[in-house]
Amino acid sequence: MSHFLVEVVIDAPGLFLDKRFDYLLPRALASNAKPGVRVVVPFRSAWKAGVIWRVRSEADVSSRVRPVASVVDVEPVLTEEQLRLAEWLCERYAATLPEALSAILPGAFRVTGGLQLQPARGVDVPDDVRASSTWQFVLQKKPDDRAVAKLDSNAKAQIEAWVELGYLERVLHVSEQVQARLQSFLSATKAPAELLQAAAARETRAPRQAALLRQLAVSGELTWARKEYPRTTVQPLVEAGLVRVDERPVSRFIWPDREERPAPALTVHQARATARLAQLIQAPGAHMAVVHGVTGSGKTEVYMRAIDEVVRQGRQAVLLVPEIALTPQMVGRFYSRFGDRIAVLHSALAQGERRDEWARILRGDASIVIGARSAVFAPVRNLGLVIVDEEHEPSYKQEDAPHYDAREIAVRRAETAGALVVFGSATPSLWAIRQVEDGRATLVSLPQRANGKPLPKVEIVDMREELRTGNKSLFSERLQQELEATVRSGLQAILFLNRRGYASSTLCRACGEGVQCPHCDIHLTVHRADGGMRLVCHYCGYEQSYSDCCPACGERALRAFGIGTEQIESAIATLWPDFRVLRMDVDTTRKKGAMQQIVADFEAGRADVLIGTQMIAKGLDFPRVRLVGVVAADTMLTLPDYRAHERTFQLLTQVAGRAGRADTDGVTLIQTYRPEHFAIQAAAAHDFVTFYREERNQRAFFTYPPFCELAVFLASHPAEHVARGAAMRFERELRRSGAIDYMTLLPASPSGIRRIDNLYRYQVVLKYGRWEDVGQDVTQSYRVVKERMNRLGGSCRLDVNAQRIG
């Protein structure tokens, strides 16, 4: 007789769990056991959740193969395509299978299983046992073995005796982190005439039953409101065969009020772009397009037309945005056009909302998915289009393992499904333009704004000249004049600085020292809190009070240096106390919904000035913004990052594009101490071509992406010599492998910040042409070191296709 076996991936971290384990499938559970279904299985001395990877039939099964304890799902929560995608994630990013599945499946689907004590069924328990406090504890708590272990010795002995006597039994209890929300519906099972006839017969003796039957005769189905129709009203109608009760999953996500808006007329350039994307959608096979549209060119409308084309073909589309703050604004626009055919996926949703939206997509109730980075894993079954909006944003790269790039995942899924993937931006990344140059992508241009107005006028303000004239303010004379004029005319302004806090560091004027974090090799940042000052570490969260007394020399000469968004807010309050100001940075957006509230308030005109970090540069659309002021463009140029020039150009161009998007002429002022820098000059001229040519030449000369790929190995440990030794061991392993012939290896060295949260950090940087040439050897070397570091109480990570070093 053949036996069914399932291969299960255990939901737990660790290299030794990076494989598929065989379990026997009891015939009673066989009907629901499919790939992608969650199960609970015995593992060593515990119970673990996992996902079925494969079902197979074998004649002979070892007696050591243990049976599956519970099958959680009726239908798979992961598609076959997603399981194949998990395998590819492991190959591409040196991830483990549990890590890959954890990245794909939302945490709301997490399952736990364990044995609980409960009274045995059908057993007579003596009265003195029932009366004991220990028995009452078991009845109320249904404890597991860990809870029992915390009891005193007498109670534990009692419980074990009751188990031996058969009064208690240990039963597997499986619980989901979040359960589906079910809604009951009442449906008619007879024709309307029969329902009305039955209602007339019940009019006198059962008026509620009669009223329900009359409603169902008209609508055929309605949501069961138990207050209006209690079970005593419904049950007799079910027994009479007139009504059926169905339970269906519903979403907890609350949709905004829908305001239907007609599709606007397309500009000439939008029409050309739409037609070109439609051709690529209709052409067989997978395709890639890069939509380069200036800020305000109407890329979103082009996306909508492309999505509409895909949906009309009966296929599904995924739209990615780089920041959660953009999601509500984008959802509102798409909801007004497509209604509840859209689903939303992002990390700011409550766990229940995310679970319900995932389930809607799985059932095929939604044909359009909108969300941030993780939405690229949406369980669509007939993918026709993936759009990555603002594709240049670094937020598409996952910081935690697996360190995937959502843009690469989009390409992979499009290739598998024969779909079109679109990368859109006003400032395309060098990687995207490289795809066009190599013939892998089609360039689609939107060179003019949709409202026909010119791009905002950008002026560069040389802050060196301001100092020479005696102006030591944060704001140049020009910015002060424009800010005053803008707000007094009833319009809005945005002030951009990519640095939060009040001041970036402290410095003693007597000895030259500053205040460092005791746990990290980094200076503390000055923050204002409750009217006073605090020193905060942005890496480990350490805080201490601010004092002008230098901890190094004791002199009262400690001063705050540098600027942050809080200081800009304070300066505006001093110069213009009547201005209504909002600030959007990490500190003001920690609470759920805070970011969306700031965006909504500014959009509704409840503030005159919005101060913010890079959050405000990512595609937000504020029609009443006339002025954008970049307070200090130099802070981005000085970052120790090979992409510093590219990020500066992108952020300046993007934030400048927030001005003059409706009927108002826009003005952008860039304050800088390096007005001659090519990135600043190109951003002021809206000249992407010149910037790209210069930056491309520099990257090619020094061999940086997109002319190679980077991988960064990072080892962390409380003891510096252990972290350093791990990095050196990784380097030695690589030098002994065949991969060394295909790469440039930058030797083990301290990371950019040598110590964070009391952990010393050492890294090894690799440059190579193709991961296929080096991936197997790099992954093997990494796993050798990782396994040893786990035993030593440290950690290490490997960031493949790294976007930054250190």
C-alpha positions in Angstrom: 0.0 0.0 0.0 1.4 3.4 -0.9 1.7 6.1 1.7 1.5 9.9 1.2 4.4 11.9 2.4 4.6 15.7 2.6 7.8 17.8 2.5 7.4 20.6 5.1 9.4 23.8 5.5 9.5 24.6 9.2 8.7 28.1 10.3 11.7 28.8 12.4 15.1 30.5 11.9 18.5 28.6 11.7 20.7 27.1 9.1 20.0 23.6 10.3 16.3 24.1 9.4 17.1 25.2 5.9 15.7 22.1 4.3 12.5 20.2 3.7 11.5 17.6 6.3 9.4 14.5 5.5 6.2 13.8 7.4 3.6 11.1 7.0 0.2 12.3 5.9 -2.7 10.6 7.7 -5.5 9.8 5.3 -8.0 11.8 7.3 -6.0 14.9 6.5 -5.1 14.1 2.9 -8.0 16.0 1.2 -6.7 19.4 2.3 -2.9 18.7 2.1 -1.6 20.7 -0.9 1.5 22.7 -1.5 1.2 26.1 0.1 -1.0 24.9 3.0 0.1 25.5 6.6 0.5 22.6 9.0 1.6 21.8 12.5 4.1 19.0 12.9 6.0 17.3 15.7 9.6 18.5 15.7 12.1 17.0 18.2 10.3 17.5 21.5 8.1 20.4 20.4 5.4 21.3 17.9 6.3 23.5 15.0 4.3 25.3 12.3 5.3 24.9 8.7 4.2 25.0 5.1 3.8 22.0 2.8 6.2 22.2 0.0 5.4 19.0 -1.9 3.1 16.0 -1.7 4.4 12.7 -2.9 3.5 9.0 -2.8 5.9 6.2 -1.7 5.4 2.5 -1.2 7.9 2.2 1.7 8.1 4.6 4.6 10.5 4.5 7.5 9.0 4.0 10.9 10.9 7.0 12.0 8.8 9.3 9.8 6.3 11.1 12.1 2.8 12.1 11.1 1.5 15.6 10.4 -0.5 16.6 13.5 -2.8 19.2 12.0 -3.6 20.8 8.6 -4.6 24.4 9.2 -5.9 25.5 5.8 -8.7 24.3 3.5 -7.0 26.1 0.6 -3.3 27.1 0.2 -2.3 30.5 1.5 0.7 30.4 -0.9 0.5 29.7 -4.7 2.8 27.3 -6.5 4.4 30.3 -8.2 5.2 31.8 -4.8 6.8 28.6 -3.7 9.0 28.7 -6.8 9.8 32.3 -6.1 10.9 31.4 -2.6 13.4 28.9 -4.1 14.7 31.7 -6.3 15.0 34.1 -3.4 17.3 31.5 -1.7 19.5 31.3 -4.7 19.6 35.0 -5.5 20.1 36.4 -2.0 21.7 33.6 -0.1 18.6 33.2 2.1 17.2 30.2 3.9 13.9 28.7 2.9 12.2 29.8 6.2 13.5 33.4 5.6 12.2 33.4 2.1 8.7 32.2 3.1 8.7 34.7 6.0 9.3 37.5 3.5 6.5 36.4 1.2 3.8 35.4 3.7 2.5 38.2 6.0 3.2 37.6 9.7 -0.6 37.6 10.3 -0.6 34.0 9.0 1.8 32.8 11.7 0.6 29.6 13.4 1.6 28.1 16.8 0.9 24.7 18.1 1.4 23.0 21.5 0.0 20.4 23.9 -2.6 21.7 26.4 -4.0 19.9 29.4 -7.7 19.5 29.5 -10.2 17.1 31.1 -10.5 13.8 29.3 -13.9 13.2 27.6 -16.2 10.6 29.0 -14.3 10.0 32.2 -16.0 10.3 35.7 -13.9 12.6 37.8 -14.3 12.3 41.6 -15.8 15.2 43.4 -12.8 15.8 45.6 -10.7 16.2 42.5 -13.2 18.6 40.9 -13.2 20.7 44.0 -9.5 21.2 44.2 -7.9 24.5 43.2 -5.4 22.7 40.9 -8.3 21.2 38.9 -10.0 24.6 38.6 -6.7 26.0 37.4 -6.6 23.4 34.6 -10.2 24.0 33.7 -9.8 27.7 33.4 -6.3 28.0 31.9 -5.9 24.8 29.8 -2.1 25.1 30.6 0.7 23.8 28.5 3.8 22.1 30.0 5.6 25.4 30.4 2.8 26.8 32.5 2.6 23.6 34.6 6.4 23.8 35.2 5.9 27.1 37.0 3.5 25.5 39.6 4.7 24.2 43.0 5.8 20.6 43.3 2.5 19.4 44.9 0.4 20.8 42.1 2.7 19.3 39.4 2.6 15.9 41.1 -1.2 16.1 41.3 -1.5 16.9 37.6 0.8 14.1 36.5 -1.2 11.7 38.7 -4.4 12.8 37.1 -2.9 12.2 33.6 -1.9 8.7 34.6 -5.4 8.0 36.0 -6.9 9.3 32.7 -8.7 12.3 34.3 -6.6 14.7 32.1 -5.2 14.4 28.6 -2.7 16.4 26.6 -4.4 17.7 23.4 -2.7 19.5 20.5 -4.0 23.1 20.4 -3.3 25.0 17.1 -3.9 28.8 17.1 -3.5 31.3 14.3 -2.0 34.7 15.1 -4.9 36.3 13.4 -8.1 34.5 12.3 -10.2 35.3 9.3 -13.2 37.5 9.9 -16.4 35.7 8.9 -19.7 37.3 8.0 -23.0 35.4 8.0 -25.3 35.9 5.0 -28.9 34.8 4.6 -29.9 33.5 1.1 -33.3 32.6 -0.3 -33.6 28.9 -1.5 -37.0 29.3 -3.1 -38.5 31.5 -5.8 -39.9 34.9 -4.7 -43.5 33.8 -5.1 -43.0 30.9 -2.7 -41.3 33.2 -0.2 -44.1 35.7 -0.3 -46.6 32.9 0.1 -44.7 31.6 3.1 -44.5 35.1 4.5 -48.3 35.5 4.3 -48.8 32.3 6.2 -46.5 33.6 9.0 -47.8 37.2 9.2 -49.7 36.7 12.4 -47.9 34.1 14.4 -44.3 35.0 13.3 -44.1 38.6 12.0 -40.3 38.8 12.1 -40.1 35.6 9.9 -42.6 37.1 7.5 -40.6 40.4 7.3 -37.3 38.5 6.6 -39.0 36.4 3.8 -40.4 39.5 2.2 -36.9 41.1 2.2 -35.3 38.0 0.7 -38.0 37.8 -2.0 -36.8 41.2 -3.2 -33.0 41.0 -2.7 -32.4 37.2 -2.7 -29.6 37.7 -0.1 -28.7 39.9 2.8 -26.2 40.3 5.6 -27.4 38.6 8.7 -27.9 41.3 11.4 -28.6 39.3 14.5 -30.2 42.2 16.4 -32.8 42.5 13.7 -33.3 38.8 13.1 -32.2 36.6 16.0 -31.4 32.9 15.7 -34.9 32.0 16.9 -36.3 33.8 13.9 -33.9 32.4 11.3 -33.5 28.8 12.4 -37.2 27.7 11.7 -36.9 29.2 8.2 -33.7 27.2 7.7 -35.4 24.0 8.9 -38.3 24.7 6.5 -35.9 24.9 3.6 -36.7 28.5 2.8 -33.4 30.1 3.9 -29.8 29.1 3.8 -27.1 30.5 6.1 -23.6 31.0 4.6 -20.4 32.2 6.3 -17.9 34.0 4.1 -14.7 35.8 4.9 -14.8 39.6 4.7 -12.1 42.2 4.9 -11.5 44.4 8.0 -9.9 47.1 5.7 -12.1 50.2 5.7 -12.4 51.8 2.3 -12.5 55.6 2.0 -15.6 57.3 0.8 -15.6 56.8 -3.0 -15.8 59.9 -5.1 -16.0 58.8 -8.7 -13.9 61.0 -11.0 -14.0 60.8 -14.7 -10.8 60.0 -16.5 -9.1 63.2 -17.7 -8.2 63.8 -21.3 -4.7 62.7 -22.1 -2.0 65.0 -23.3 -0.2 64.2 -26.5 2.7 62.7 -24.6 0.4 60.7 -22.2 -1.5 59.3 -25.2 1.8 58.1 -26.8 3.0 56.6 -23.6 -0.3 54.8 -23.0 -0.3 53.4 -26.6 3.2 52.2 -26.2 2.5 50.4 -22.9 -0.6 48.9 -24.4 1.5 47.4 -27.3 3.9 45.9 -24.8 1.0 44.5 -22.7 -0.6 42.8 -25.8 2.7 41.5 -27.1 3.4 37.9 -26.1 6.1 37.2 -23.5 7.6 39.3 -20.8 8.7 42.9 -21.4 10.2 45.8 -19.4 9.6 49.5 -19.8 11.1 52.6 -18.1 8.8 55.5 -17.9 10.8 58.7 -17.6 8.4 61.4 -16.8 9.2 64.8 -15.4 7.5 65.7 -12.1 3.8 66.4 -12.6 3.8 64.8 -16.1 0.8 62.6 -15.2 2.6 59.2 -14.8 -0.2 58.1 -12.5 -2.9 58.5 -15.2 -0.7 56.5 -17.7 -0.4 53.8 -15.0 -4.2 53.7 -14.7 -4.7 53.3 -18.4 -2.2 50.5 -18.5 -3.9 48.8 -15.5 -7.3 49.2 -17.1 -6.0 47.4 -20.3 -4.7 44.5 -18.2 -7.9 44.2 -16.2 -10.0 44.2 -19.3 -8.0 41.2 -20.5 -8.9 39.3 -17.3 -5.4 39.6 -15.7 -4.1 41.3 -12.6 -1.9 44.2 -11.9 0.4 45.2 -9.0 1.4 48.8 -8.3 4.3 49.5 -5.9 4.9 52.8 -4.2 8.1 53.5 -2.2 6.6 55.0 0.9 3.6 54.1 3.0 2.7 57.8 3.2 2.0 57.7 -0.6 -0.3 54.7 -0.3 -3.5 56.4 1.0 -3.2 59.2 -1.6 -2.7 56.6 -4.4 -5.4 54.3 -3.0 -7.8 57.2 -3.0 -7.2 58.0 -6.7 -7.4 54.4 -7.8 -10.4 53.7 -5.6 -12.3 56.5 -7.3 -11.6 54.9 -10.7 -11.7 51.2 -10.0 -13.7 50.8 -6.8 -13.2 47.7 -4.6 -11.5 45.8 -7.4 -8.3 47.1 -5.7 -6.6 45.5 -2.6 -4.1 47.2 -0.4 -0.9 45.5 1.1 1.6 47.3 3.3 3.2 47.1 6.8 1.1 49.9 8.3 -2.1 47.9 8.0 -3.3 46.1 11.1 -2.5 42.4 11.1 -6.1 41.5 10.5 -6.5 43.9 7.7 -3.4 42.6 6.0 -4.6 39.0 6.4 -8.0 39.8 4.9 -6.6 41.7 1.9 -4.2 38.8 1.2 -7.1 36.4 1.3 -9.2 38.6 -1.1 -6.3 38.5 -3.6 -6.0 34.7 -3.3 -9.7 34.3 -3.9 -9.5 36.5 -7.0 -11.8 39.2 -5.5 -9.3 41.9 -6.3 -7.6 42.5 -9.7 -5.4 45.4 -8.7 -2.9 45.4 -5.8 -1.4 48.6 -4.4 1.2 48.7 -1.7 4.8 49.2 -0.6 7.8 47.0 -1.1 6.3 43.7 0.3 3.3 44.0 -2.0 5.5 42.6 -4.8 4.8 39.2 -3.3 1.0 39.5 -3.6 -0.6 36.1 -4.4 -2.0 37.1 -7.8 -2.6 34.1 -10.0 -2.8 35.7 -13.5 -0.2 38.5 -13.4 -0.3 40.9 -16.4 1.5 44.0 -15.1 3.8 45.2 -12.3 4.4 48.9 -11.9 7.3 50.2 -9.7 6.6 53.9 -9.1 9.5 56.1 -8.1 11.7 53.1 -8.9 14.9 55.1 -7.9 14.0 55.0 -4.2 16.3 53.0 -1.9 13.3 51.9 0.2 12.7 49.1 -2.4 15.7 47.3 -0.9 14.9 45.2 2.1 17.3 45.8 5.0 16.5 42.6 6.9 17.2 39.1 5.7 16.5 38.2 2.9 17.9 41.4 1.6 15.8 41.4 -1.6 15.3 44.2 -4.1 11.6 44.6 -5.0 12.6 45.7 -8.5 14.4 42.4 -9.1 11.4 40.5 -7.7 9.1 42.4 -10.1 11.3 41.5 -13.0 11.4 37.8 -11.9 7.6 37.6 -11.5 7.0 39.3 -14.8 9.3 36.9 -16.6 7.5 33.9 -15.0 4.1 35.2 -15.9 4.9 36.6 -19.3 3.9 40.1 -18.0 5.0 43.7 -18.4 7.0 45.4 -15.7 7.2 49.2 -15.7 9.7 51.3 -13.8 8.6 54.9 -13.5 10.4 57.9 -12.2 11.2 61.6 -12.9 14.8 60.7 -11.9 15.4 57.1 -13.1 18.2 55.2 -11.4 21.4 54.4 -13.2 20.3 50.8 -13.0 17.1 51.5 -14.9 18.7 53.5 -17.7 21.4 50.8 -18.0 18.5 48.3 -18.8 17.5 50.7 -21.6 21.0 51.0 -22.9 21.5 47.3 -23.0 18.2 46.7 -24.9 16.4 44.9 -22.1 13.9 47.7 -21.5 11.9 50.2 -23.7 12.2 53.9 -22.8 8.8 55.7 -22.6 9.1 59.5 -22.1 6.8 62.1 -20.6 8.9 65.3 -21.1 6.2 67.9 -20.2 3.9 68.5 -17.3 0.3 67.4 -17.7 -1.1 70.9 -16.9 1.0 72.4 -19.7 2.9 74.6 -17.2 6.7 74.7 -17.2 8.7 73.0 -14.5 9.3 75.1 -11.4 12.0 77.7 -11.6 14.9 76.6 -9.5 17.4 79.1 -8.1 20.7 78.2 -6.4 21.5 80.3 -3.4 25.2 80.5 -2.5 25.3 80.5 1.3 28.9 81.6 1.3 27.7 85.0 0.0 25.0 85.1 2.8 27.8 84.7 5.4 29.8 87.4 3.8 26.9 89.8 4.1 26.4 88.9 7.7 23.4 86.6 7.4 24.0 83.7 9.9 20.3 82.6 9.8 19.2 79.2 8.5 17.3 81.0 5.8 18.9 83.2 3.1 17.4 86.6 2.5 15.8 85.2 -0.7 14.2 82.3 1.0 12.8 84.5 3.7 11.3 86.8 1.1 9.7 84.0 -0.9 8.4 82.2 2.2 6.8 85.4 3.5 5.2 86.2 0.1 3.9 82.6 -0.4 2.2 82.3 3.0 0.8 85.8 3.0 -0.8 85.1 -0.5 -2.6 82.1 1.0 -0.4 79.4 -0.7 1.8 76.8 0.8 5.5 76.1 1.2 7.7 73.0 1.7 11.0 73.2 3.5 13.3 70.2 2.9 16.2 69.0 5.0 17.3 65.4 5.0 18.3 65.4 8.7 16.0 65.0 11.7 16.5 66.3 15.2 17.5 69.8 16.3 21.3 69.6 15.7 23.4 66.8 14.3 26.1 66.8 17.0 27.8 68.6 19.9 31.3 70.2 20.1 33.2 71.6 23.0 34.8 74.9 22.1 37.5 74.4 24.8 38.8 70.9 23.9 37.2 70.0 20.6 35.4 66.9 21.9 31.7 66.0 21.5 29.3 63.7 23.3 29.4 60.1 21.9 26.9 57.4 22.5 28.3 55.0 25.2 27.1 52.0 23.1 27.9 53.2 19.6 30.8 54.8 17.8 28.7 57.8 16.8 28.0 61.3 18.1 24.6 61.9 19.9 22.1 64.0 18.1 20.5 67.0 19.8 16.7 66.8 20.1 14.2 69.2 21.6 11.8 67.5 24.0 9.1 69.1 26.2 10.8 72.5 26.0 14.2 71.2 26.9 17.1 69.5 25.1 17.9 65.8 24.9 20.9 63.9 23.4 19.7 60.9 21.4 21.5 58.1 19.5 19.7 57.3 16.2 21.1 53.8 16.1 20.5 52.2 19.5 18.0 54.7 21.1 20.1 55.7 24.0 19.2 59.1 25.5 20.6 61.5 28.1 19.9 65.0 29.2 21.7 67.9 27.4 24.2 70.1 29.3 26.7 72.7 28.2 29.3 71.1 30.5 31.7 69.0 28.4 32.1 65.5 29.8 35.7 65.4 28.5 37.2 68.5 30.0 34.6 69.9 32.4 34.3 73.3 30.7 30.9 74.8 30.1 31.7 75.2 26.5 29.6 72.4 24.9 27.5 73.7 21.9 25.1 72.2 19.4 26.4 72.1 15.9 24.6 71.4 12.6 20.9 71.6 11.8 17.9 69.4 11.8 14.2 69.6 11.0 13.4 70.6 14.6 15.7 73.6 14.4 13.9 74.8 11.2 10.6 74.4 13.0 11.9 76.5 15.9 13.3 79.2 13.6 10.0 79.6 11.8 8.2 79.9 15.1 10.6 82.7 16.1 10.4 84.6 12.8 6.8 84.0 11.9 4.8 82.9 15.0 1.5 83.1 13.1 2.6 80.5 10.5 0.9 77.1 10.8 3.6 74.5 10.6 3.7 70.7 10.2 6.8 68.6 10.5 7.1 65.1 8.9 10.1 63.0 9.9 10.7 59.8 11.8 10.0 61.5 15.1 6.5 62.8 14.2 5.4 59.7 12.3 6.0 56.9 14.8 2.4 56.3 15.7 0.1 54.4 13.3 -1.7 56.8 11.0 0.4 59.8 12.0 2.1 60.1 8.6 -1.3 59.8 6.8 -2.8 62.5 9.1 0.1 65.0 8.3 -0.4 64.5 4.6 -4.2 64.9 4.9 -3.9 68.0 7.0 -1.4 69.7 4.6 -3.5 68.6 1.6 -6.6 70.1 3.2 -4.8 73.5 3.8 -4.7 73.2 7.6 -1.0 74.3 7.5 1.0 76.8 5.7 4.5 75.2 5.8 5.5 71.5 5.7 9.0 70.8 7.0 10.3 67.3 6.3 13.0 64.9 5.4 13.1 62.6 2.3 9.5 61.4 3.2 8.1 64.6 1.6 10.1 64.1 -1.7 8.4 60.9 -2.7 5.6 61.6 -5.2 3.2 63.5 -2.9 0.8 65.8 -4.8 -0.1 69.1 -3.2 -1.7 71.5 -5.7 -1.4 74.6 -3.5 2.4 74.4 -3.0 4.1 77.4 -4.6 7.5 77.4 -2.8 10.0 74.6 -2.1 13.1 75.5 -0.1 16.0 73.1 0.3 17.6 74.4 3.4 21.0 72.6 3.1 21.7 70.6 0.0 25.3 69.8 1.1 24.3 67.4 3.9 23.5 64.8 1.2 26.7 65.3 -0.8 29.0 64.6 2.1 27.6 61.1 2.9 30.2 58.3 2.6 28.2 56.5 -0.1 29.0 55.8 -3.7 25.4 56.9 -4.5 25.7 60.3 -2.7 25.7 62.3 -6.0 22.8 60.3 -7.4 20.7 60.6 -4.2 21.4 64.3 -4.1 20.2 64.8 -7.7 17.2 62.7 -7.2 16.1 64.2 -3.9 16.6 67.8 -5.2 14.7 67.1 -8.4 11.9 65.2 -6.7 11.4 67.8 -3.9 11.6 70.6 -6.5 8.8 68.9 -8.4 6.4 69.4 -5.4 6.1 73.1 -6.4 3.7 74.5 -9.0 1.7 71.3 -9.7 -1.6 73.0 -10.3 -2.5 76.6 -11.3 0.3 78.1 -9.3 3.7 78.9 -10.7 6.4 77.1 -8.7 9.6 78.4 -7.2 12.4 76.3 -5.7 15.3 77.6 -3.8 18.4 75.4 -3.2 20.6 76.7 -0.4 24.2 75.3 -0.7 27.8 76.0 0.1 28.8 74.1 -3.1 26.8 75.7 -5.8 29.2 74.6 -8.5 28.7 70.8 -7.9 27.4 69.1 -11.0 24.6 67.3 -9.2 23.2 70.5 -7.8 23.7 72.3 -11.2 21.9 69.5 -13.0 19.0 69.4 -10.6 18.5 73.2 -10.8 18.4 72.9 -14.6 16.1 69.8 -14.6 18.8 68.2 -16.7 18.8 64.5 -16.2 20.9 63.8 -19.3 23.9 65.9 -18.2 23.8 64.4 -14.7 23.5 60.9 -16.0 26.4 61.3 -18.4 28.7 62.6 -15.6 27.7 60.1 -13.0 27.8 57.2 -15.4 31.4 58.1 -16.3 32.5 58.2 -12.7 30.8 54.9 -11.8 32.3 53.2 -14.9 35.8 54.5 -14.0 35.7 53.3 -10.4 33.7 50.2 -11.2 30.6 50.7 -9.2 27.1 49.7 -9.9 25.5 49.4 -12.4 28.9 48.4 -14.0 29.3 45.7 -11.4 27.3 44.2 -8.5 28.2 44.5 -4.8 27.8 42.1 -1.9 28.6 43.1 1.6 29.4 40.6 4.4 29.0 42.0 7.9 29.9 40.3 11.2 28.8 41.6 14.6 29.9 40.5 18.1 30.3 42.0 21.5 34.1 41.2 21.3 35.9 43.1 18.6 38.4 40.3 18.0 35.6 37.8 17.3 33.9 40.2 14.8 37.2 40.9 13.1 38.1 37.2 13.0 34.8 36.3 11.4 35.3 38.8 8.6 38.8 37.5 8.1 37.6 33.9 8.0 35.0 34.8 5.4 37.8 36.5 3.3 40.0 33.4 3.6 37.2 31.0 2.6 36.5 33.1 -0.5 40.2 33.3 -1.5 40.3 29.5 -1.4 37.3 29.2 -3.6 37.0 29.4 -7.4 34.9 32.6 -7.1 38.0 34.7 -6.4 38.8 34.6 -10.1 35.5 36.5 -10.9 35.6 39.2 -8.3 37.4 42.1 -6.6 37.7 41.5 -2.9 38.0 44.5 -0.5 39.7 43.0 2.6 38.1 42.7 6.1 37.9 46.1 7.7 35.8 48.0 10.3 32.3 49.0 9.1 31.5 52.6 8.6 30.3 52.8 12.2 32.5 50.4 14.0 30.3 49.7 17.0 26.5 49.9 17.3 24.6 48.9 20.4 27.7 47.4 22.0 28.3 45.2 19.0 31.6 45.5 17.0 31.1 45.4 13.2 33.6 44.2 10.5 32.8 43.8 6.9 34.1 42.4 3.6 33.0 44.0 0.3 32.8 42.0 -3.0 32.6 43.4 -6.5 31.7 41.0 -9.3 30.0 41.0 -12.7 27.3 38.3 -12.3 26.0 36.6 -9.2 25.7 33.4 -11.2 29.5 33.2 -11.5 30.2 33.6 -7.7 26.9 32.9 -5.9 27.5 29.3 -4.9 30.9 29.8 -3.5 30.0 33.1 -1.7 26.9 31.4 -0.2 28.9 28.4 1.0 31.7 30.6 2.5 29.0 32.7 4.3 27.3 29.7 5.7 30.5 28.3 7.1 31.2 31.5 9.0 27.6 32.1 10.0 27.3 28.7 11.6 30.4 29.3 13.7 29.3 32.8 14.7 25.9 31.5 15.9 27.8 29.2 18.3 29.9 32.1 19.5 26.9 34.3 20.3 27.4 36.7 17.3 25.7 37.2 14.0 26.6 37.9 10.4 24.7 38.9 7.3 25.3 38.8 3.6 23.7 41.6 1.6 23.7 40.5 -2.1 23.2 43.3 -4.7 23.9 45.7 -1.9 22.9 49.3 -2.4 25.3 50.8 0.1 28.5 49.9 1.9 28.8 50.0 5.7 
